[in-house]
Amino acid sequence: MNEIKILELKLRNFKGIKELKLSPGGKNINIYGENATGKTTIMDSFLWLLFDKDSQNSSQFNVKTLDNKGNPMHGLEHEVVAKIEIDSKEIELQKIYKEKWTKKKGQAESELTSHTTEHFVNGVPKKKKEYTEYLAQIINEDTFKILTNPSYFNNNLNWKDRRSIALNICGDLEDKEVIDQDKKLKDLKDLLKDKSIDDLKAEMSSRRKKLNEELKSIPYRIDELSREVEEVDIDLLNKEKKVLEEKLNELKNSKSVDYDFRLRGINGSIAMLGNEIKDLERTATEEIRANLDSSNKAKYNLEKSVNDSDSKAFKINNNAIGLRELIDKIEKEISELKEKFKDIKVTEFKKESTICPTCQQELQSEKVDSLITEFENNKTIMLKNINETGKQKKEKLEKAQEELKQSEKELEEIKEELEATKGMLEGKNKEVAEYEKEIENIDIRKTQEYKERRNKIEELEIEKVEVEENIKDRDHTDKIKEFENRILEINKDLAKVDLAEQNEIRVNELLKREKEVAQMVAETEKTEFLCDQYVISKSNLLENKLNSKFNLVKFKLFDLQVNGGINETFITTVDGVPFEDLNNAMKINAGLDIINTLTDYYNFKAPIFIDNRESVNKIIDVKSQVINLIVSKDKKLKMEVEK
């Protein structure tokens, strides 16, 4: 296992500490002192030396020492030197931050123009890139901070990053491991051979929706078929028909039956075509209802899209309003800075300042020159500070303007998309209304199928008139016609019976299908339930597997929803209490427990800085060097190296 230990740490002019030397020699060390005596500064200095950031993970902090007015003290070098041991090898790291003063042509005094940072490894100067790459070979920055600061993991990483690290520690679970832990999940084994649990859930959800749509349509189809059924006494009709046919034959006797045969054929064809028209009416209704259902679904999706776009546009617009207010504010501040700059720039040294306020005598020329120099220096510093503030404001303004431009662009795109979607929705609303109107006023007379059959019936009616004209002169014409008409009516009624029987068969088929689909829905819902149980079981196993690697802390990786679903989360707890609600002592020990496990996982030990150590009576055993920062009544920092 790789290990870093601090052997010696020296600070010079760093954040208010003029000179300080720590010599733990790789052992644990206790550092005592009142608040604001520089304990946390020690940790800041070590992290700045390595990564240019302080203990709050910020690179925007002031390294310089300030005077009693809060202004930086100029002309100082700010230095941190550390001797560290890495895998039994001693290395010295050094960083010096200093001002760069330049004397411009025509000026009597030099002015501060920039800052430089010098880097050294074992006394050898290094460029910043070389220095950074050298440290990166030793350890990753984020990993180092996790292993050195007990609060970093829980306070500085977002929950998704913490969750990712935790899952990497415990590793994922195979489907077989999860299924073997719960016998109720055995039916999933074959289903998960060639697909993931998410794919299986998506497949079952899609299948259930389609089956439910079919199940919902069956009662409507049964109702339509049932309305066409009429009660008819078949035996009575056949008996009557037989009697009529016998009488008809007697009347016709030996007369030619050619026209009679033609007439029966015509009437039969007309009846058959009439039944076909009824079939068309029934089919037309089914098709329109199917189209209406499809249009309503499309309409719902478009309405949802409109609502989503409205919500998104509202959020972006609110953001744009906030950005405009921020831009106005910054522009006003920049304008005020410009006015202030002008006022200071034109300010002249007051002659009355050369008069001694006590004796009212003119000050000596050397003293006057000193006052003028001091006045000009202060004026230059104030103008420079205004310029620097103005640059920061301008950068902030440009960033806000760019964000506003992007927001306005996104808003315009959403509005265009919204208009297009609303246009589609308007068209779909009209389509739905048309289908509903069409259902209310079913008229198949405009269809090609109806026209073909109606034209054929009209042709047969004309032919029928011609045949009847040829039969008029025959004996018993009226009686024969009466019998034939009655037989025709009977045939129509018998045709209705055939249709009713066909409808009844179809109704029975639909009832059978309804049971089959209901069973399929139940089986699909069962599989969906097993998928949810699988996710819950896997969640519990993952949590147990992860928590087994820690002695004190436990982690919650999943939230069980009211509807049975699972949401990912990451909550650190001790004895069931969330990390945020723990007292400071327990938070520190929880952080140390996490560091212990991560030390093994990363195979790396690093010095641990424990701030506010006085709040903990006893810390858990740790595997790395410990620097305890303890609040005490000591006016100056006091250090004790543990034996």
C-alpha positions in Angstrom: 0.0 0.0 0.0 1.3 3.5 -1.0 1.6 6.0 1.9 2.3 9.7 2.3 3.6 11.1 5.6 4.4 14.7 6.6 7.9 14.9 8.1 8.2 18.7 8.2 6.0 21.7 7.2 7.2 25.3 7.1 5.1 28.4 6.5 6.5 31.9 5.8 4.1 35.0 5.4 1.2 32.7 4.6 -2.3 34.0 5.5 -1.1 36.0 8.5 1.5 33.4 9.7 4.9 35.1 9.6 7.0 32.0 10.4 5.9 28.5 11.5 7.6 25.1 11.4 6.0 21.7 12.2 8.1 18.7 12.6 5.9 15.6 13.1 8.4 13.3 11.6 5.7 11.2 10.1 3.9 10.8 13.4 0.6 12.0 14.7 0.7 15.6 15.9 -1.7 17.8 18.0 -1.8 21.5 17.3 -3.4 23.7 19.9 -4.5 27.3 19.8 -7.3 29.8 20.2 -9.6 30.5 17.3 -8.0 32.6 14.5 -4.4 31.6 15.6 -3.9 29.7 12.3 -4.7 26.1 12.9 -6.9 25.7 9.8 -4.3 27.8 7.9 -1.8 24.9 8.4 -4.2 22.6 6.5 -4.8 25.3 3.9 -1.1 25.7 3.3 -0.5 22.0 2.7 -3.4 21.8 0.2 -2.2 25.0 -1.5 1.2 23.5 -1.8 -0.2 20.5 -3.6 -3.2 21.7 -5.5 -3.5 25.5 -5.3 -6.7 25.2 -3.2 -7.6 25.7 0.5 -9.4 23.3 2.9 -12.8 24.5 1.5 -11.7 23.3 -2.0 -11.6 26.9 -3.2 -8.8 28.4 -5.4 -10.1 31.9 -4.8 -8.6 32.6 -1.4 -6.0 35.2 -0.3 -2.5 33.7 0.4 -1.1 37.1 1.3 -0.8 38.5 4.9 -3.1 41.5 5.5 -2.4 44.6 7.6 -4.8 45.8 10.4 -6.9 47.6 7.7 -7.5 44.4 5.7 -5.1 45.5 2.9 -2.4 43.1 1.6 1.1 43.8 2.8 3.3 44.3 -0.2 6.9 43.3 -0.9 6.6 39.9 0.9 7.3 36.4 -0.4 4.7 33.9 0.7 6.2 30.4 1.0 5.3 26.9 2.0 7.8 24.0 2.2 7.0 20.4 3.0 9.2 17.4 3.5 7.1 14.4 2.9 7.8 10.7 2.9 6.3 8.7 0.0 6.7 4.9 0.3 9.8 5.4 2.6 11.3 8.0 0.1 11.8 11.5 1.3 10.7 14.4 -1.0 10.8 18.2 -0.5 8.1 20.3 -2.1 8.3 24.1 -2.2 6.1 26.9 -3.5 6.7 30.6 -3.4 4.1 33.2 -4.3 5.4 36.8 -4.8 4.6 40.2 -6.3 6.0 41.5 -9.5 6.8 45.2 -9.5 7.5 47.1 -12.7 8.9 50.6 -13.2 7.4 52.1 -16.3 9.2 54.6 -18.5 8.8 58.2 -17.2 7.6 57.1 -13.7 9.6 57.6 -10.5 8.1 54.7 -8.6 7.6 51.0 -9.5 4.0 49.7 -9.5 2.6 46.2 -8.8 1.8 44.7 -12.2 1.3 40.9 -11.5 2.1 37.9 -9.3 4.3 34.9 -9.9 4.5 31.5 -8.3 7.7 29.4 -8.2 7.6 25.7 -7.8 10.4 23.4 -6.6 10.9 19.6 -6.2 13.9 18.7 -4.0 15.2 22.2 -4.6 15.0 21.9 -8.3 12.9 24.6 -10.0 9.9 23.3 -12.0 7.4 24.8 -14.3 3.8 24.7 -13.1 2.9 22.0 -15.6 5.9 19.9 -14.6 5.1 20.3 -10.9 1.4 19.4 -11.4 2.2 16.4 -13.5 4.8 15.2 -10.9 2.1 15.3 -8.1 -0.5 13.7 -10.4 1.8 10.7 -10.7 1.7 10.3 -6.9 -2.0 10.6 -6.3 -5.2 12.0 -7.8 -6.3 15.4 -6.3 -9.9 14.4 -5.5 -8.8 11.1 -4.0 -6.2 12.9 -1.9 -8.8 15.3 -0.5 -11.2 12.4 0.3 -8.5 10.6 2.2 -7.2 13.7 4.1 -10.4 15.5 5.2 -13.1 13.6 7.2 -15.8 16.1 6.0 -14.8 16.2 2.3 -16.7 13.0 1.2 -20.0 14.0 2.8 -19.8 17.9 2.5 -17.9 18.5 -0.8 -19.0 15.8 -3.1 -22.6 15.7 -4.6 -24.6 12.6 -3.7 -24.3 11.1 -7.2 -20.5 11.2 -7.0 -20.6 9.7 -3.5 -22.9 7.0 -4.7 -20.7 6.2 -7.7 -17.6 5.8 -5.4 -19.6 3.6 -3.0 -20.9 1.3 -5.8 -17.4 1.0 -7.1 -16.3 -0.2 -3.7 -19.0 -2.9 -3.4 -19.3 -3.8 -7.1 -22.5 -4.7 -8.9 -24.5 -7.9 -8.5 -25.2 -10.5 -11.2 -28.9 -11.4 -11.9 -28.3 -14.9 -10.5 -27.0 -13.6 -7.2 -30.2 -11.6 -6.7 -32.6 -14.3 -7.9 -30.9 -17.0 -5.7 -31.5 -14.8 -2.6 -35.3 -14.8 -3.2 -37.1 -18.0 -4.4 -40.1 -15.8 -5.4 -37.9 -14.4 -8.2 -37.1 -17.8 -9.8 -39.5 -17.2 -12.7 -37.3 -14.3 -13.8 -34.3 -16.5 -14.4 -35.2 -17.5 -18.0 -36.7 -14.1 -18.8 -33.4 -12.4 -18.0 -31.2 -14.6 -20.1 -30.9 -12.3 -23.0 -32.2 -8.9 -21.6 -31.7 -6.6 -18.7 -34.3 -6.0 -15.9 -35.0 -2.5 -17.3 -35.6 -4.0 -20.8 -37.9 -6.6 -19.4 -39.9 -4.0 -17.4 -40.2 -1.8 -20.5 -41.4 -4.8 -22.6 -44.0 -5.8 -20.0 -45.3 -2.3 -19.7 -45.7 -2.0 -23.4 -47.4 -5.4 -23.7 -49.8 -4.6 -20.8 -50.9 -1.3 -22.4 -51.7 -3.0 -25.7 -53.6 -5.8 -24.0 -55.6 -3.4 -21.9 -56.5 -1.5 -25.1 -57.8 -4.7 -26.7 -59.6 -5.7 -23.5 -61.3 -2.3 -23.4 -62.6 -2.6 -27.0 -64.1 -6.1 -26.7 -67.3 -5.1 -24.8 -68.1 -2.5 -27.5 -67.7 -5.0 -30.3 -69.9 -7.6 -28.4 -72.6 -4.9 -27.9 -72.7 -4.1 -31.6 -73.0 -7.7 -32.6 -75.7 -8.4 -29.9 -77.9 -5.5 -31.1 -78.2 -7.2 -34.5 -79.6 -10.5 -33.1 -83.4 -11.0 -33.6 -85.6 -13.7 -32.1 -87.0 -15.9 -34.9 -88.9 -19.2 -34.8 -87.0 -21.2 -37.5 -89.2 -24.3 -37.5 -92.4 -22.3 -37.9 -90.9 -20.3 -40.8 -89.7 -23.4 -42.6 -93.0 -25.1 -42.2 -94.9 -22.1 -43.6 -92.4 -21.9 -46.4 -92.9 -25.5 -47.3 -96.7 -25.1 -47.4 -96.5 -22.0 -49.6 -94.1 -23.6 -52.0 -96.5 -26.6 -52.4 -99.4 -24.3 -53.1 -97.3 -22.3 -55.5 -96.4 -25.4 -57.4 -100.1 -26.4 -57.6 -101.0 -23.0 -59.0 -98.3 -23.0 -61.6 -99.2 -26.5 -62.6 -97.8 -27.2 -66.0 -97.3 -23.5 -66.9 -93.8 -22.4 -67.8 -91.8 -21.5 -64.7 -89.0 -19.6 -66.4 -90.1 -16.2 -65.3 -90.8 -17.4 -61.8 -87.3 -18.8 -61.6 -85.8 -15.6 -62.8 -87.9 -13.6 -60.3 -86.8 -15.7 -57.4 -83.2 -15.3 -58.4 -83.6 -11.6 -58.6 -85.3 -11.3 -55.3 -82.6 -13.6 -53.7 -79.9 -11.4 -55.1 -81.6 -8.2 -53.9 -81.9 -9.8 -50.4 -78.2 -10.9 -50.4 -77.1 -7.4 -51.4 -79.3 -5.9 -48.7 -77.5 -8.1 -46.1 -74.1 -7.0 -47.5 -75.1 -3.3 -47.0 -75.9 -4.1 -43.4 -72.5 -5.7 -43.0 -71.0 -2.5 -44.4 -72.8 -0.4 -41.9 -71.5 -2.5 -39.0 -67.9 -2.5 -40.4 -68.0 1.3 -40.9 -68.8 1.8 -37.3 -65.9 -0.4 -36.1 -63.4 1.4 -38.3 -64.5 4.9 -37.3 -64.3 4.0 -33.6 -60.8 2.6 -34.0 -59.8 5.8 -35.8 -61.3 7.9 -33.1 -59.4 6.0 -30.4 -56.1 6.5 -32.3 -56.8 10.2 -32.8 -57.6 10.7 -29.1 -54.3 9.1 -28.1 -52.4 11.3 -30.5 -54.3 14.3 -29.1 -53.4 13.4 -25.5 -49.7 13.1 -26.5 -49.8 16.5 -28.2 -51.5 18.2 -25.2 -48.8 16.7 -22.9 -46.1 18.0 -25.2 -47.7 21.5 -25.2 -47.9 21.5 -21.3 -44.3 20.3 -21.1 -43.1 23.1 -23.5 -45.2 25.7 -21.6 -43.6 24.7 -18.3 -40.1 24.7 -19.8 -40.7 28.1 -21.5 -42.0 29.5 -18.1 -38.8 28.4 -16.3 -36.5 29.8 -19.0 -38.4 33.1 -19.1 -38.1 33.5 -15.3 -34.4 32.8 -15.6 -34.1 35.4 -18.4 -35.9 38.0 -16.2 -33.4 37.3 -13.4 -30.5 37.7 -15.8 -31.8 41.0 -17.1 -32.1 42.3 -13.6 -28.6 41.1 -12.9 -27.3 42.8 -16.0 -29.0 46.1 -15.1 -27.5 45.8 -11.6 -23.9 45.1 -12.9 -24.2 47.9 -15.5 -25.2 50.3 -12.8 -22.3 49.2 -10.6 -19.8 49.5 -13.5 -21.2 53.1 -14.2 -20.7 53.9 -10.5 -17.1 52.6 -10.6 -16.4 54.7 -13.7 -17.6 57.9 -11.9 -15.6 56.9 -8.8 -12.5 56.4 -11.0 -13.0 59.8 -12.6 -13.4 61.5 -9.2 -10.3 59.9 -7.7 -8.3 60.5 -10.9 -8.9 64.3 -10.8 -8.2 64.5 -7.1 -5.2 66.7 -6.4 -2.9 66.9 -3.3 -4.3 69.6 -1.1 -1.8 72.4 -0.3 -3.2 72.9 3.1 -1.9 69.4 4.0 1.6 70.9 4.0 0.8 73.1 7.0 1.4 71.5 10.5 -1.9 71.4 12.3 -0.2 72.1 15.6 2.2 75.0 14.9 0.6 76.2 11.7 4.1 76.3 10.1 5.0 75.1 6.6 6.3 71.5 6.8 9.8 70.7 5.7 10.2 70.0 2.0 11.3 66.4 2.7 8.1 65.8 4.8 5.9 67.4 2.0 7.5 65.2 -0.6 6.8 62.2 1.5 3.2 63.2 1.9 2.8 63.8 -1.8 4.4 60.4 -2.6 2.1 58.7 -0.1 -0.9 60.5 -1.6 0.0 59.5 -5.2 0.7 55.9 -4.1 -2.7 55.6 -2.4 -4.4 57.2 -5.4 -2.7 54.7 -7.7 -3.7 51.7 -5.5 -7.3 53.0 -5.3 -7.5 53.4 -9.1 -5.9 50.0 -9.7 -8.4 48.4 -7.2 -11.3 50.1 -9.1 -9.9 48.8 -12.4 -9.6 45.3 -11.1 -13.1 45.4 -9.7 -14.4 46.8 -13.0 -12.8 43.9 -14.9 -14.4 41.4 -12.6 -17.8 43.2 -13.0 -17.3 43.3 -16.8 -16.5 39.5 -16.9 -19.6 38.9 -14.8 -21.7 41.1 -17.1 -20.4 39.3 -20.3 -21.2 36.0 -18.7 -24.7 37.1 -17.7 -25.3 38.6 -21.2 -24.2 35.3 -22.8 -26.5 33.3 -20.6 -29.3 35.7 -21.4 -28.6 35.3 -25.1 -28.7 31.5 -24.7 -31.9 31.7 -22.7 -33.6 33.9 -25.3 -32.4 31.6 -28.0 -33.8 28.5 -26.2 -37.0 30.4 -25.4 -37.5 31.3 -29.1 -36.8 27.7 -30.1 -39.3 26.4 -27.6 -41.9 29.0 -28.8 -41.4 27.9 -32.4 -41.8 24.2 -31.4 -44.8 25.1 -29.2 -46.5 26.9 -32.1 -45.9 23.9 -34.4 -47.2 21.5 -31.7 -50.3 23.7 -31.1 -51.0 23.7 -34.8 -50.8 19.9 -34.9 -53.0 19.8 -31.8 -55.6 22.0 -33.4 -55.6 19.7 -36.5 -56.0 16.7 -34.2 -58.9 18.3 -32.3 -60.6 18.9 -35.6 -60.0 15.3 -36.6 -61.4 14.0 -33.3 -64.5 16.2 -33.8 -65.0 14.9 -37.3 -64.8 11.3 -36.2 -67.3 11.9 -33.4 -69.6 13.6 -35.8 -69.2 10.8 -38.3 -70.1 8.2 -35.6 -73.3 10.2 -34.7 -74.3 10.4 -38.4 -73.1 7.2 -39.9 -73.9 7.4 -43.6 -72.3 4.7 -45.8 -74.1 5.9 -48.8 -71.0 7.9 -49.9 -68.7 4.9 -49.9 -67.8 3.1 -53.1 -68.9 -0.3 -51.7 -72.4 1.0 -50.9 -72.7 2.7 -54.3 -71.8 -0.5 -56.1 -74.3 -2.6 -54.2 -77.0 0.1 -54.4 -76.5 0.4 -58.2 -76.7 -3.4 -58.5 -80.0 -3.5 -56.5 -81.4 -0.7 -58.8 -80.5 -2.8 -61.9 -82.1 -5.8 -60.4 -85.3 -3.8 -59.5 -85.6 -2.7 -63.1 -85.1 -6.3 -64.3 -87.6 -7.5 -61.7 -90.3 -5.1 -63.1 -89.7 -6.5 -66.6 -90.1 -10.1 -65.3 -93.2 -9.2 -63.4 -94.7 -7.6 -66.5 -94.2 -10.8 -68.4 -96.0 -12.8 -65.6 -99.1 -10.4 -65.4 -101.2 -12.2 -68.0 -100.8 -15.7 -66.4 -103.7 -17.2 -64.4 -103.5 -16.7 -60.6 -101.0 -14.1 -61.1 -101.9 -12.1 -58.0 -102.1 -15.2 -55.8 -98.8 -16.5 -57.1 -97.3 -13.1 -56.5 -98.6 -13.1 -53.0 -97.1 -16.5 -52.2 -93.9 -15.6 -53.7 -93.7 -12.3 -51.7 -94.4 -14.2 -48.6 -91.8 -16.8 -49.4 -89.4 -13.9 -50.0 -90.1 -12.4 -46.6 -89.6 -15.8 -45.0 -86.2 -16.2 -46.8 -85.3 -12.7 -45.5 -86.2 -13.7 -42.0 -84.2 -17.0 -42.4 -81.2 -14.9 -43.7 -81.5 -12.9 -40.5 -81.3 -16.1 -38.5 -78.1 -17.0 -40.3 -76.6 -13.6 -39.6 -77.7 -13.9 -35.9 -76.0 -17.3 -35.7 -72.8 -15.9 -37.2 -72.9 -13.0 -34.8 -73.5 -15.4 -31.9 -70.4 -17.4 -32.9 -68.4 -14.2 -33.1 -69.7 -13.0 -29.7 -68.6 -16.3 -28.2 -65.2 -16.0 -29.8 -64.9 -12.5 -28.4 -65.9 -13.6 -24.9 -63.3 -16.4 -25.1 -60.7 -13.8 -26.3 -61.7 -11.5 -23.4 -60.8 -14.2 -20.9 -57.6 -15.0 -22.7 -56.5 -11.3 -22.8 -57.5 -10.8 -19.1 -55.3 -13.8 -18.2 -52.4 -12.4 -20.3 -52.8 -9.0 -18.6 -52.6 -10.8 -15.2 -49.5 -12.7 -16.2 -47.9 -9.5 -17.5 -48.7 -7.6 -14.3 -47.2 -10.5 -12.3 -44.0 -10.3 -14.3 -43.9 -6.5 -13.7 -44.4 -7.1 -10.0 -41.5 -9.6 -10.0 -39.4 -7.0 -11.8 -40.2 -4.5 -9.0 -39.4 -7.2 -6.3 -36.1 -7.9 -8.1 -35.1 -4.2 -8.0 -36.1 -4.1 -4.3 -34.1 -7.3 -3.5 -31.1 -6.1 -5.5 -31.3 -2.7 -3.7 -31.2 -4.4 -0.3 -28.4 -6.7 -1.3 -26.3 -3.8 -2.6 -26.8 -1.8 0.6 -25.9 -4.8 2.8 -22.9 -5.6 0.6 -21.7 -2.0 0.8 -22.4 -1.5 4.5 -20.5 -4.6 5.4 -17.3 -2.8 4.4 -17.8 -0.1 7.0 -17.7 -0.4 10.8 -19.6 2.8 11.9 -21.4 4.3 9.0 -24.2 2.8 6.9 -25.5 4.0 3.5 -28.9 4.2 2.1 -28.8 3.7 -1.7 -32.5 3.6 -2.6 -35.9 5.1 -1.6 -39.0 3.0 -1.8 -41.9 5.0 -3.3 -45.6 4.9 -2.3 -46.4 3.3 -5.7 -43.8 0.6 -5.1 -41.2 2.1 -7.4 -37.5 2.6 -6.5 -35.6 5.9 -6.6 -31.8 6.2 -6.4 -30.4 8.2 -3.5 -27.3 8.3 -1.3 -27.7 9.0 2.4 -24.9 8.5 5.0 -26.2 7.5 8.4 -24.9 6.4 11.8 -27.3 4.2 13.9 -30.1 5.3 11.5 -29.4 9.1 12.0 -28.6 11.0 8.7 -25.2 12.6 8.5 -26.6 16.1 8.5 -28.3 15.5 11.9 -25.2 14.0 13.7 -23.3 16.1 16.2 -19.8 17.3 15.2 -18.0 14.5 17.0 -20.0 11.7 15.3 -19.5 13.5 11.9 -15.8 13.4 12.4 -15.7 9.7 13.3 -18.1 8.9 10.5 -15.7 10.6 8.1 -12.8 8.7 9.5 -14.6 5.4 9.1 -15.2 6.3 5.4 -11.5 7.2 5.0 -10.4 3.9 6.5 -12.4 1.9 3.9 -11.4 4.2 1.0 -7.8 3.9 2.1 -8.0 0.1 1.5 -10.0 0.6 -1.7 -7.5 3.1 -3.2 -4.5 1.3 -1.6 -3.2 4.6 -0.5 -2.6 6.3 2.9 -2.5 10.1 3.3 -2.2 12.5 6.3 -5.6 13.2 7.8 -6.3 16.7 9.1 -9.0 16.7 11.8 -10.3 20.3 12.4 -12.2 21.0 15.7 -10.6 17.9 17.2 -11.5 19.2 20.7 -15.1 18.3 20.0 -14.3 14.6 20.0 -13.5 12.7 23.2 -12.2 9.7 21.2 -11.7 9.1 17.6 -11.8 5.7 16.0 -8.6 4.0 15.1 -7.2 5.1 11.7 -4.5 3.8 9.4 -2.9 7.1 8.4 -0.9 9.9 10.0 -3.2 12.3 11.9 -2.9 16.1 12.3 -5.3 17.1 15.1 -6.3 20.8 15.1 -7.5 21.6 18.6 -9.1 24.8 19.9 -7.5 25.7 23.3 -6.7 28.8 25.4 -3.2 29.1 23.9 -2.6 32.5 22.5 0.1 31.1 20.2 0.1 27.8 18.4 1.4 24.9 20.5 2.4 21.6 18.9 2.8 18.1 20.5 4.0 15.1 18.5 2.4 11.9 19.8 4.8 9.2 20.9 
